[in-house]
């Protein structure tokens, strides 16, 4: 199982910022993206398999989201 510590980006936003943003999301896909970052920031998830299962996305989708986030930031991720 691939560990998130080696594959995920550093989450720059605080947990509180992500929680507020999560509450404001109306689009399910954008909510999933923020939820993924939030769960990582809280340290509640430690591998892609568990994260994918928790938010209902496949591993490849998560990997593409994290690539966008790590290179272009949160705004780009939400537009992706």
N, C-alpha and C positions, 0 to 999 in steps of 0.2 A: 504494500500500500504506500502510495507516495505521500510523504510528509509535507505539510503546508509550510513548515518553517523554512525549508529550502526552496520552495517554489513560489511562495506568495510574496507580494511586495510589502514593504513597510507601510503600515496604515498611518497616514499623516494626520488624519482627523482624530479628534478625541472621541471617546465612547459617547459622551454627552451630545456632541455635535451629530454623530451618526444616529443616535436615538431620536433626536429631534427631526432630522432629515427623514428617517424611516417613517415617522408618524405622519409626515406631510406628503408622502408619495401616494399618488392615486393610481398610477399604472403598475400592474402586478410585476412586470419584468423589472422596472426600475426599483420597486420595493425589494425584489429578490437580490438585486445587485447591492443595494445598501445593506440588506440583512446579512449578506455574505461578509461584507467588510466589518459590520458590527460584531458578528459572532467571532470573527478572527481577532478583532481588537480586544474582546472580552476574554479570549483564550479558551473559549468553551468548545472549540472544534480544533482537532490537531491533524486531520488528514482530508484529502479531497473527497474520498468516498463518503465519509460522514457528512461533510458539508453539502455535497451533491444530494444526498438522501434527505437531509434536513430541509433544504430549500426547494427540492423538487427539480433540480437541474442536472444535466449530465456533466461529467468531469471535463470533457472537451470545452463545453460552454464556459465553465468556471475558469479554465486555463486561458481562454481568449479574453474573458473579462479582466483577469489579473494582468495580462499583457498590456491591454489598453490602459488600465489604471496606473500601472507602474511607469509607463512611458508618457502618458498624456494627462493623467490626473482624473479626479472625480467627475468634473463636468463632462469630459469626453466619455467617460464610462457611462454616464447616464444618457448620453446621446447615442451611444453605440447600439 
